[in-house]
Structures are given as C-alpha cells and as structure tokens.
Amino acid sequence: MTLRRLGLSALCLSLTLGGTTAVATPPTQHLPLGPDNLTETRDTRTLQPGVTLTTIVRGKTDTNAGWTVEIAIPSSSPDPDAPAAAISDQAAANKAADKLRAAGLEPRVEDVPTPRLADAGGGSLGYRVRLGLFANKADADALRTKVTAAGLSGSSIYTGWDGEPDDIAGSTGPWHVQVLTIDPKTFRGTLDATYGPDIEQRETTSTLATLTGATAAINAGFFVLDPKSGAPGDPAGVGVYDGRLVSEPTNGRPALVLGPRGTSVDRFTWRGEVRGVGKPLPLDGLNRVPGLIRNCGGTADDLPTAKPMHDTTCTDADELIAFDESYGVATPSGPGAEVVLDRRGIVTAIRTTTRGGAIPEGGRTVQAIGNLVAPLLAAARVGKPLTVRSTLFDERGRPVPLSRRTTIVNGGPELVRDGQIHATAAADGMVQGTASFYYGWVHKRNPRTIAGVDDHGRTVLITADGRNVNSLGLSISEAAAVAKSFHLTEAINLDGGGSTTMVADGKVLNTPSDAAGERPVGDALVITK
C-alpha cells in the first residue's frame, strides 16, 4: 500500500516542560464515566513528532458488582424453533422464573431500562431473569449447572458490564482507555488504512503495524469473520484504500474518511455497472463472495432486507460482482460464470460453467450467479473491451472524488455530529427483530474502538478495554459521551469487541478480550513516520 500525508492535528493532552511531561486535561476534567469523584490518572507520552499517546485509568473495582447467572428466556412465540433470548416480555420472563423456583432456585425478574439515543432506546428494553450474585465466576458457573438441570440455559455475567442509566452514573469502574492524537503543526508522518497483502485474509493489528512500519495502529472497520458469510477479512461495508474503492458501502451507513481536507464522518451509497454491448449491467458488489452481503444494506432484491442490518448476512441469488487484485490470489469458486479482463479492460477469457480462478496482474474479473449469468455472457466477447465502472456518492447524492490521498473505512453507529451526541443505532442496523441483539451490542458495555475529529480539526483515535473485571468497557451511550468529552465534532464507532486493539512501538497496549488473544482483523489504521 502507499501511505499518505495528512494535514491533521492532535488532542493536546500534554505539555513538555524541561524534558518532563505535564498532563493538561481538556475542559472536561475527567471521562464522563461513573461518579465525578472517582480517581482518574492520565499518562501522556510522545510517540513521534505530532503524535501523542495518552493512557487513562479511571475508577476502581465496584463493590456492588459481581457475577450472576443470566437466563436464556424461552420464546413465547408459537414457533417451536424461535430462539431463547436474554431479554423478553414480562410474561415470558415470569414463566422462566417460575420454572426455576419449582426447581428450588431463587431467580429475580428485572426490568431493563436503556438510555435514549438519537433514534433508539429510552424506556424499557424488556425483562431479564437472573440468579445469584457472587464475588467470582466459579460460583456463578456452579449455579449455572443447576439452571441447566432445571431445563433452562444461561450465562455467567459480570454485572459491571450492565448499561442501565443508573448503572452508567453510579458504577465505579474501572475503565482503561487509550487515546492516540495527531497534531498537523508538528506531524510530518502519514495516517492511512491497510488491509494487508489482500482482502481475503485477516491479520492482527500488530502484524499490520509491522508490515507497514507503523509507530502506532488501531483496528478499523467491520469485516467478515465466518466463511459462511463470505471471505474472512472482507470489509463488511465501504473500503477505500489509497483512493481505490475496493469494497462497496453498506448503503447509508457512516464511515470514517481520511482525506486531503482532513478527517470526517460521512454516509455513502454507490452505483456500479458493467458495459460491453447492449444495456449496461448493474453491479451488486466489489471483491466479495457473490450472494452474501455482510451487514446487508445492498440492493432491493436482497433478503431479508435491503436496509443495513448489523452482524446479519443477507443473500441474493442473482448477483454481479467485480474483482481486482486487492481481493486475493483467486476469486471465489462455484456455479455461475466469470469474465477475465486484462489491465486494458480487454476480455481474455470467459469461464462459462463455473467461476473462480486467478486474477490477472493489473486486471480484474466479473462474476455472475443466478439470472445474471446469461446477460454477462451475452455482453462478453474474447478480444473485446468490457468496462467496469463504480461511483461512490455522499449522503446528498453527489459523486465523491477519490484521490490517492483518500482513505475510507466502514463503521457504525455514528456517535457525535456537529459536536453533539448523536448515536444512530436504528439507522445503522443495530435495532433488530428482538431486543436481545440491541441489549448485547448497544446497551451493554463492550470493548470499543472510536475515531473522530475535534473542534480544532484534530484527529483522535480511542480504544477502551472491556469484557473483564479490570476494565468494564463502554455501552454505545457511554462511547458517545466519551467521544464528546474530547470535544469531537464528528465521531464514529469502529469495530469493537475482540477486535479492539491498539499497538504502539511494536507492542499491544491494551488487553484484547478474545480468549485466544489478539484477533486477526480486516483492516487497521496505521500511523507512520
């Protein structure tokens, strides 16, 4: 990849005086997490001219928090295959609780209020059923075996990960937050994104940092993880690297833009087509497995929806997908057809019964499945040109000019707009058919990665550890509040959970939450000298 130079700046959290570092907190004197009187420490150091790293530790172990067993409540739907859920209506929750009481256990049914976001939340999410409160997970696990014996299932949950409004204000933590900032007055390096050798494979953030010689890096956009949902590593949304659009947007979802004019958060749609002979053929996607649309937000014939739907894989039996060398060594194989183009756009081969094979150097291929096979084959002739076009549009419907200095990575939800908290969980596909997804993904505390720009044009990259007792993580409501506390005028939530990683000087600074350690990801933001 080619790294680019940015006119960006950093959140000025430190002043160097006589070789020592004095911490200068922003106007908001502490993170907006827990009571105001919690202890908070901030350590700031310079990684390279114009780049600072601030490590923030806030709060202490909450004496009121502990391990509990949270029940998977059987569905009250007449559909026998309807899944159990962590959140349900009161009748279903009471029924599950009665079953536990009949087995000699002592459950509690809890109403779950949730903070109000820009387009979701507020009021009650529903009801959950819990048992016990213990100082350690082992005791909760022991109680969980009794729940299983009673005919229900459940999980051992640390209550410090809850995201109810009272808990957000009252929890004592702790929280571990890392902040990278970049100041254009002294920054002469580059900020860019990389997916590594190709889109199809995943690499850890630390590996991507090593490959690019980065001083620091954080994980970036959402990506395909399960091979059943596509090619692992494929961005699950828009991807522009060095000015090349290699992954189409999840239509309407926000993305982080690193461009010639600085950093911003924008929403995108796109249009692509193949032109040969006759009527142009509309493209469905770029560099992904045909028929599988991770996070949805595709075309009108996609199932179950054309709207964004986070962590969902939509399907389409009739698709036309264009590939270039960024995808990998070979295109996906399977039924359908494929046309191979050289670097001039001339058809050099046509795979008529199956698709999959090498991508020529500097060239590309176009794959068709379903009812689009015949139109593609009719348009292609060996030795004749076939033109692939794709255009990105902003939320006003204007074409987006892409230069080699343009980088765009997907994310969501939006967190801050015009300097105000503006968390758009519904618009960005986090409000789904049941409350349980919202409960686990939006409402509860999780590891988070945040990016944005402040009111002086300074770029801020943030990671917050979570899913452990030493760092609770952030709900989406808290993530938005944290972003605003750094005076970000625009901010977006990037991929989080086990993906959340920050690397500096060759070391992983945070504690990734996956049991296996640092997770291989789809792409990363990298800072180089």
C-alpha positions as CSV (number, residue, x, y, z in Angstrom):
1,M,0.0,0.0,0.0
2,T,1.0,3.6,-0.4
3,L,0.8,5.7,2.8
4,R,-0.3,9.3,2.5
5,R,0.5,12.5,4.3
6,L,-2.4,14.2,6.2
7,G,-2.9,17.7,7.4
8,L,-4.3,16.6,10.8
9,S,-3.8,17.6,14.4
10,A,-3.9,16.1,17.8
11,L,-5.7,16.5,21.1
12,C,-3.2,18.4,23.2
13,L,-3.2,16.5,26.4
14,S,0.5,17.0,27.3
15,L,3.0,19.9,27.5
16,T,6.7,19.1,27.5
17,L,8.5,21.3,30.1
18,G,12.2,20.8,30.6
19,G,12.0,17.2,29.4
20,T,9.2,16.2,31.6
21,T,5.6,15.7,30.7
22,A,2.8,17.6,32.4
23,V,-0.7,16.4,32.0
24,A,-3.1,19.0,30.8
25,T,-6.7,17.7,30.9
26,P,-9.3,19.1,28.5
27,P,-12.1,21.3,29.7
28,T,-14.0,18.2,30.7
29,Q,-11.7,17.3,33.6
30,H,-12.4,13.5,33.5
31,L,-14.0,10.8,31.5
32,P,-17.8,11.0,31.8
33,L,-18.0,7.6,33.4
34,G,-19.3,6.9,36.9
35,P,-19.5,9.4,39.8
36,D,-17.5,12.7,39.4
37,N,-15.3,11.9,42.5
38,L,-13.6,8.8,41.0
39,T,-9.9,8.7,40.8
40,E,-8.5,9.1,37.3
41,T,-4.9,9.1,36.1
42,R,-3.6,10.2,32.7
43,D,-0.2,9.4,31.4
44,T,0.9,11.1,28.1
45,R,3.9,10.4,26.0
46,T,5.1,11.4,22.6
47,L,5.4,8.6,20.1
48,Q,6.8,10.7,17.2
49,P,6.6,14.4,16.4
50,G,3.0,15.3,16.4
51,V,1.7,12.0,17.8
52,T,0.8,11.5,21.4
53,L,-0.4,8.5,23.3
54,T,-2.5,9.1,26.5
55,T,-3.3,6.2,28.8
56,I,-6.3,6.8,31.1
57,V,-7.3,4.7,34.1
58,R,-10.4,5.7,35.8
59,G,-12.2,4.3,38.9
60,K,-11.8,1.2,40.9
61,T,-13.5,-2.2,41.3
62,D,-17.2,-1.7,42.1
63,T,-18.0,-3.3,45.4
64,N,-21.7,-3.6,44.3
65,A,-20.8,-5.6,41.1
66,G,-20.4,-9.3,40.9
67,W,-21.0,-12.4,38.9
68,T,-24.6,-13.6,38.2
69,V,-26.3,-16.1,36.0
70,E,-28.4,-14.6,33.3
71,I,-31.1,-16.9,31.8
72,A,-31.8,-17.5,28.2
73,I,-35.6,-17.0,28.3
74,P,-37.6,-19.4,26.1
75,S,-39.6,-17.7,23.5
76,S,-43.4,-17.1,24.0
77,S,-43.8,-17.4,20.2
78,P,-46.0,-20.3,18.9
79,D,-43.0,-21.1,16.6
80,P,-41.2,-24.0,18.3
81,D,-37.9,-23.0,16.6
82,A,-38.0,-19.5,18.0
83,P,-34.7,-19.0,19.9
84,A,-34.4,-18.2,23.6
85,A,-33.4,-14.6,24.4
86,A,-31.7,-12.7,27.2
87,I,-34.5,-10.0,27.1
88,S,-38.2,-10.8,26.7
89,D,-41.6,-9.7,27.7
90,Q,-42.7,-9.8,31.3
91,A,-44.9,-12.9,30.9
92,A,-42.2,-15.0,29.3
93,A,-39.7,-13.8,32.0
94,N,-42.1,-14.7,34.8
95,K,-42.7,-18.1,33.3
96,A,-39.0,-18.9,33.2
97,A,-38.6,-17.6,36.7
98,D,-41.5,-19.9,37.9
99,K,-39.7,-22.9,36.3
100,L,-36.6,-22.1,38.3
101,R,-38.5,-21.6,41.5
102,A,-40.1,-25.0,41.0
103,A,-36.6,-26.4,41.0
104,G,-35.8,-24.8,44.3
105,L,-33.8,-21.8,42.9
106,E,-34.3,-18.1,43.6
107,P,-34.5,-16.1,40.4
108,R,-35.2,-12.4,40.1
109,V,-37.0,-10.8,37.2
110,E,-35.6,-7.4,36.3
111,D,-36.9,-4.6,34.2
112,V,-34.1,-3.3,32.0
113,P,-34.3,0.5,31.3
114,T,-32.0,1.7,28.5
115,P,-30.6,5.2,27.7
116,R,-32.1,7.2,25.0
117,L,-30.1,7.5,21.8
118,A,-30.7,9.7,18.7
119,D,-33.0,7.2,17.1
120,A,-33.4,4.3,19.6
121,G,-33.6,3.4,23.2
122,G,-35.3,5.2,26.0
123,G,-37.8,3.5,28.3
124,S,-37.7,-0.3,28.9
125,L,-36.0,-2.9,26.7
126,G,-37.9,-5.7,28.4
127,Y,-37.2,-8.1,31.2
128,R,-34.4,-10.4,32.1
129,V,-34.1,-13.2,34.6
130,R,-31.0,-13.6,36.8
131,L,-29.9,-15.7,39.8
132,G,-27.3,-15.1,42.5
133,L,-24.5,-12.5,42.9
134,F,-21.0,-13.8,43.6
135,A,-17.5,-12.4,44.0
136,N,-16.1,-14.9,41.5
137,K,-17.1,-16.5,38.3
138,A,-16.6,-20.1,39.5
139,D,-19.5,-19.7,41.9
140,A,-21.8,-18.4,39.2
141,D,-20.7,-21.3,36.9
142,A,-21.6,-23.7,39.7
143,L,-25.1,-22.2,40.0
144,R,-25.4,-22.3,36.2
145,T,-25.2,-26.1,36.3
146,K,-28.3,-26.1,38.5
147,V,-30.1,-23.9,36.0
148,T,-29.2,-26.4,33.3
149,A,-30.6,-29.3,35.4
150,A,-33.8,-27.3,35.7
151,G,-34.2,-27.4,32.0
152,L,-33.0,-23.9,31.1
153,S,-29.8,-22.4,29.9
154,G,-27.8,-19.3,31.0
155,S,-24.5,-17.5,31.0
156,S,-22.3,-16.3,33.8
157,I,-22.3,-12.5,33.5
158,Y,-20.4,-9.7,35.4
159,T,-22.9,-7.1,36.4
160,G,-20.3,-4.4,35.9
161,W,-20.9,-4.8,32.2
162,D,-24.5,-3.7,32.5
163,G,-25.5,-0.5,30.7
164,E,-28.6,0.7,32.6
165,P,-28.8,4.5,33.1
166,D,-28.5,4.3,36.9
167,D,-25.5,1.9,36.5
168,I,-23.8,4.3,34.0
169,A,-24.0,7.1,36.5
170,G,-23.2,5.0,39.6
171,S,-20.7,2.3,38.6
172,T,-17.2,2.9,40.0
173,G,-15.4,1.1,37.1
174,P,-12.6,0.6,36.5
175,W,-12.0,1.7,32.9
176,H,-8.8,1.6,30.8
177,V,-8.8,3.9,27.8
178,Q,-6.0,4.6,25.3
179,V,-6.0,7.8,23.1
180,L,-3.9,8.4,20.1
181,T,-3.8,12.0,18.8
182,I,-2.1,13.7,15.8
183,D,-1.1,17.3,15.5
184,P,-0.5,18.8,12.0
185,K,1.6,21.6,13.4
186,T,4.4,19.1,14.1
187,F,3.2,15.9,12.4
188,R,5.1,15.0,9.3
189,G,4.2,11.4,9.0
190,T,1.2,9.6,7.5
191,L,-2.1,8.2,8.7
192,D,-3.6,5.6,6.5
193,A,-5.5,2.3,6.5
194,T,-4.3,-1.1,5.3
195,Y,-5.9,-4.5,4.8
196,G,-2.6,-6.2,4.4
197,P,-1.5,-8.3,1.5
198,D,-5.1,-8.9,0.3
199,I,-8.7,-8.5,1.3
200,E,-9.4,-12.2,1.6
201,Q,-7.2,-12.9,4.5
202,R,-7.1,-11.5,8.1
203,E,-4.1,-10.3,10.0
204,T,-3.7,-9.0,13.5
205,T,-3.4,-5.2,14.1
206,S,0.1,-5.7,15.4
207,T,1.0,-7.7,12.2
208,L,-0.4,-4.9,10.0
209,A,1.6,-2.4,12.0
210,T,4.7,-4.4,11.5
211,L,4.1,-4.8,7.7
212,T,3.7,-1.0,7.3
213,G,6.4,0.0,9.8
214,A,3.8,1.9,11.8
215,T,4.6,3.7,15.0
216,A,1.1,3.1,16.2
217,A,-2.1,1.4,14.9
218,I,-5.6,0.6,15.9
219,N,-8.1,-1.9,14.4
220,A,-10.5,-0.3,11.9
221,G,-13.7,-1.4,10.2
222,F,-16.1,-4.4,10.5
223,F,-15.3,-7.4,8.4
224,V,-16.5,-10.9,7.5
225,L,-15.4,-13.4,10.2
226,D,-17.4,-16.6,9.4
227,P,-16.6,-18.3,6.0
228,K,-20.4,-19.0,5.8
229,S,-20.8,-15.2,5.4
230,G,-18.2,-14.6,2.7
231,A,-14.5,-14.3,2.6
232,P,-13.0,-13.8,6.1
233,G,-11.3,-10.4,6.2
234,D,-13.6,-8.8,3.5
235,P,-14.7,-5.4,4.8
236,A,-18.4,-5.5,5.8
237,G,-19.0,-2.1,4.3
238,V,-17.2,0.6,2.4
239,G,-13.4,0.3,1.8
240,V,-11.3,2.9,0.0
241,Y,-7.5,2.5,0.2
242,D,-5.1,4.9,-1.5
243,G,-8.1,6.3,-3.5
244,R,-9.3,2.9,-4.8
245,L,-12.8,1.8,-4.0
246,V,-12.4,-2.0,-3.3
247,S,-15.5,-2.7,-1.2
248,E,-18.9,-1.2,-1.7
249,P,-20.7,0.6,1.2
250,T,-23.4,-0.7,3.3
251,N,-25.8,1.8,1.8
252,G,-26.4,4.7,4.1
253,R,-24.1,3.7,7.0
254,P,-21.5,6.0,8.2
255,A,-17.7,5.7,7.6
256,L,-14.5,7.3,8.7
257,V,-12.9,9.4,5.9
258,L,-9.2,10.3,5.9
259,G,-8.9,12.7,3.0
260,P,-7.0,15.7,1.7
261,R,-9.2,18.0,3.7
262,G,-8.7,16.1,6.9
263,T,-10.9,13.7,8.9
264,S,-14.6,13.4,8.7
265,V,-17.5,11.0,9.2
266,D,-19.8,10.7,6.2
267,R,-22.5,8.4,4.9
268,F,-22.2,6.8,1.5
269,T,-24.1,4.9,-1.3
270,W,-22.7,3.7,-4.5
271,R,-23.5,2.6,-8.0
272,G,-21.6,0.2,-10.3
273,E,-22.1,-1.2,-13.7
274,V,-20.5,-3.3,-16.5
275,R,-20.6,-2.0,-20.0
276,G,-19.9,-4.1,-23.1
277,V,-22.6,-4.5,-25.7
278,G,-26.2,-3.5,-25.2
279,K,-27.7,-2.3,-22.0
280,P,-25.3,-1.7,-19.0
281,L,-25.4,-4.4,-16.4
282,P,-25.8,-3.2,-12.8
283,L,-23.1,-4.4,-10.3
284,D,-24.2,-5.7,-6.9
285,G,-20.8,-5.5,-5.2
286,L,-17.0,-5.4,-5.3
287,N,-14.5,-8.0,-4.1
288,R,-16.8,-10.2,-2.1
289,V,-18.4,-13.7,-2.4
290,P,-21.4,-13.4,-4.7
291,G,-24.8,-13.9,-3.0
292,L,-23.6,-13.0,0.5
293,I,-23.9,-9.4,1.8
294,R,-22.5,-9.0,5.3
295,N,-24.3,-6.3,7.3
296,C,-26.8,-6.1,4.4
297,G,-27.6,-2.6,3.0
298,G,-27.4,-3.8,-0.6
299,T,-29.9,-3.9,-3.4
300,A,-33.7,-4.1,-3.4
301,D,-33.8,-7.8,-4.1
302,D,-31.6,-8.8,-1.2
303,L,-33.1,-11.0,1.5
304,P,-34.3,-10.4,4.2
305,T,-33.8,-6.7,3.7
306,A,-32.0,-4.0,1.7
307,K,-31.6,-1.9,4.8
308,P,-28.4,-2.0,7.0
309,M,-28.7,-4.9,9.4
310,H,-25.6,-5.3,11.6
311,D,-24.0,-8.7,12.1
312,T,-26.5,-10.2,9.6
313,T,-25.7,-11.8,6.3
314,C,-28.2,-11.0,3.6
315,T,-28.5,-13.1,0.5
316,D,-29.2,-12.5,-3.2
317,A,-29.4,-15.4,-5.7
318,D,-28.8,-13.1,-8.7
319,E,-25.6,-11.0,-8.4
320,L,-22.9,-9.5,-10.5
321,I,-19.6,-8.9,-8.6
322,A,-16.4,-7.3,-9.9
323,F,-13.0,-8.3,-8.6
324,D,-9.5,-6.8,-8.8
325,E,-6.1,-7.9,-7.4
326,S,-6.9,-6.5,-4.0
327,Y,-9.2,-9.5,-3.3
328,G,-6.6,-12.2,-3.2
329,V,-4.8,-14.9,-5.2
330,A,-8.0,-16.3,-6.8
331,T,-11.7,-15.4,-7.0
332,P,-14.4,-17.4,-5.2
333,S,-15.3,-20.7,-6.9
334,G,-18.8,-22.0,-7.5
335,P,-21.7,-22.3,-10.0
336,G,-22.0,-19.3,-12.4
337,A,-19.8,-17.6,-14.9
338,E,-16.8,-15.3,-14.9
339,V,-15.2,-12.9,-17.4
340,V,-11.5,-12.2,-17.2
341,L,-10.2,-8.8,-18.2
342,D,-6.6,-7.6,-18.7
343,R,-5.3,-4.3,-17.5
344,R,-6.7,-2.6,-20.6
345,G,-10.2,-4.0,-19.9
346,I,-10.0,-6.4,-22.8
347,V,-11.7,-9.8,-22.3
348,T,-9.0,-12.5,-22.3
349,A,-11.1,-15.5,-21.1
350,I,-14.7,-16.5,-20.3
351,R,-15.4,-19.1,-17.6
352,T,-18.9,-20.3,-18.7
353,T,-20.0,-23.0,-16.3
354,T,-18.1,-22.4,-13.1
355,R,-16.5,-19.3,-11.6
356,G,-13.2,-19.0,-9.7
357,G,-9.6,-18.6,-10.8
358,A,-6.6,-16.3,-10.9
359,I,-6.9,-12.5,-11.3
360,P,-4.5,-11.2,-14.0
361,E,-1.9,-8.8,-12.9
362,G,-3.3,-5.3,-13.2
363,G,-6.6,-6.7,-14.5
364,R,-9.9,-7.8,-13.0
365,T,-12.7,-10.3,-13.4
366,V,-16.5,-10.1,-13.2
367,Q,-18.6,-13.0,-11.7
368,A,-22.3,-13.7,-12.3
369,I,-24.6,-16.0,-10.4
370,G,-28.3,-16.9,-11.0
371,N,-30.2,-15.0,-13.6
372,L,-27.3,-12.6,-14.3
373,V,-25.1,-15.4,-15.9
374,A,-26.8,-15.2,-19.3
375,P,-26.6,-11.3,-19.6
376,L,-22.9,-11.3,-18.6
377,L,-22.0,-14.0,-21.2
378,A,-24.0,-12.2,-23.8
379,A,-22.1,-9.0,-23.2
380,A,-18.6,-10.5,-23.2
381,R,-16.5,-11.4,-26.2
382,V,-12.9,-12.5,-26.1
383,G,-10.7,-9.8,-27.5
384,K,-13.4,-7.1,-27.0
385,P,-13.5,-4.5,-24.2
386,L,-15.7,-4.8,-21.1
387,T,-15.8,-1.7,-18.9
388,V,-16.3,-1.8,-15.1
389,R,-17.4,1.4,-13.5
390,S,-18.2,2.2,-9.9
391,T,-19.0,5.5,-8.2
392,L,-19.3,6.5,-4.6
393,F,-21.9,9.0,-3.6
394,D,-22.3,11.1,-0.4
395,E,-25.5,11.4,1.5
396,R,-26.6,14.3,-0.7
397,G,-26.3,12.1,-3.8
398,R,-23.1,13.8,-5.1
399,P,-20.3,11.8,-6.6
400,V,-17.3,11.6,-4.2
401,P,-14.0,12.4,-5.8
402,L,-11.3,9.9,-4.9
403,S,-7.6,10.7,-5.0
404,R,-4.6,8.7,-3.8
405,R,-4.9,10.6,-0.6
406,T,-8.4,9.3,0.2
407,T,-8.9,6.5,2.7
408,I,-12.4,5.4,3.9
409,V,-13.1,2.6,6.4
410,N,-16.6,1.4,7.4
411,G,-18.1,1.7,10.9
412,G,-21.2,2.4,12.9
413,P,-23.1,3.7,14.6
414,E,-22.3,7.4,14.3
415,L,-21.6,8.8,17.8
416,V,-21.2,12.5,17.5
417,R,-22.5,15.0,14.9
418,D,-21.9,18.8,15.0
419,G,-20.3,18.5,18.4
420,Q,-23.4,16.9,19.9
421,I,-24.1,13.3,20.9
422,H,-25.9,11.7,18.0
423,A,-25.8,7.8,18.3
424,T,-27.7,6.3,15.4
425,A,-28.2,2.7,16.4
426,A,-31.5,2.3,14.4
427,A,-30.4,3.9,11.2
428,D,-27.2,1.8,11.2
429,G,-28.9,-1.6,11.7
430,M,-28.4,-2.3,15.4
431,V,-32.2,-2.3,16.2
432,Q,-33.4,-5.7,15.1
433,G,-36.4,-8.1,15.5
434,T,-35.7,-8.9,19.1
435,A,-34.4,-6.8,21.9
436,S,-31.6,-9.2,22.7
437,F,-29.3,-8.0,20.0
438,Y,-29.6,-4.4,21.0
439,Y,-29.2,-5.5,24.6
440,G,-25.9,-7.2,24.0
441,W,-24.5,-5.0,21.3
442,V,-25.7,-1.4,22.1
443,H,-26.9,-1.4,25.7
444,K,-24.2,-3.5,27.4
445,R,-20.6,-2.5,27.9
446,N,-18.1,-3.9,25.5
447,P,-14.6,-3.2,24.2
448,R,-14.9,-0.2,21.8
449,T,-12.8,1.5,19.2
450,I,-13.7,5.1,18.4
451,A,-12.4,7.6,15.8
452,G,-13.2,11.2,15.1
453,V,-12.1,14.8,14.7
454,D,-12.3,17.6,17.3
455,D,-13.3,21.3,17.0
456,H,-9.8,22.3,16.0
457,G,-9.5,19.7,13.3
458,R,-7.5,17.3,15.4
459,T,-7.9,13.6,14.8
460,V,-8.5,11.3,17.8
461,L,-8.3,7.5,17.9
462,I,-9.6,5.8,21.1
463,T,-9.7,2.2,22.4
464,A,-11.5,1.1,25.6
465,D,-10.9,-2.3,27.0
466,G,-13.9,-4.4,28.2
467,R,-15.3,-7.8,29.0
468,N,-13.1,-8.2,32.0
469,V,-13.4,-7.1,35.6
470,N,-10.4,-4.8,35.3
471,S,-12.0,-2.7,32.6
472,L,-15.7,-2.7,32.1
473,G,-15.9,-1.4,28.5
474,L,-18.4,1.1,27.2
475,S,-22.0,1.0,26.1
476,I,-22.8,2.9,22.9
477,S,-24.3,5.7,25.0
478,E,-21.1,5.9,27.0
479,A,-18.9,5.7,23.9
480,A,-20.7,8.7,22.5
481,A,-20.3,10.6,25.8
482,V,-16.6,9.7,25.9
483,A,-16.2,10.9,22.3
484,K,-17.9,14.2,23.2
485,S,-15.7,14.7,26.2
486,F,-12.7,15.0,23.9
487,H,-14.6,17.8,22.0
488,L,-15.0,15.7,19.0
489,T,-17.3,17.4,16.5
490,E,-17.7,14.1,14.4
491,A,-17.1,10.6,15.8
492,I,-17.9,7.0,14.8
493,N,-17.8,3.7,16.4
494,L,-15.4,1.3,14.6
495,D,-15.3,-2.5,15.0
496,G,-15.0,-3.4,18.7
497,G,-15.4,-6.4,20.9
498,G,-12.5,-8.8,20.5
499,S,-11.2,-6.7,17.6
500,T,-10.4,-3.7,19.7
501,T,-6.6,-3.4,19.7
502,M,-4.1,-0.5,20.0
503,V,-0.4,-1.0,19.1
504,A,2.5,1.4,19.7
505,D,6.2,0.8,19.2
506,G,5.6,-2.8,18.3
507,K,3.6,-3.7,21.5
508,V,-0.1,-4.3,22.0
509,L,-1.0,-1.7,24.6
510,N,-4.5,-2.9,25.6
511,T,-5.9,-6.2,26.6
512,P,-7.9,-7.8,23.7
513,S,-10.9,-9.6,25.0
514,D,-10.8,-12.8,23.0
515,A,-9.6,-15.8,25.0
516,A,-7.1,-16.6,22.2
517,G,-5.6,-13.1,22.5
518,E,-5.3,-10.6,19.7
519,R,-7.8,-11.2,17.0
520,P,-6.9,-11.1,13.3
521,V,-8.9,-8.3,11.7
522,G,-9.9,-7.0,8.2
523,D,-8.0,-3.7,8.3
524,A,-6.3,-1.2,10.6
525,L,-5.5,2.5,10.8
526,V,-1.7,2.9,10.9
527,I,0.5,5.9,11.8
528,T,4.0,6.0,10.2
529,K,6.9,8.4,10.2
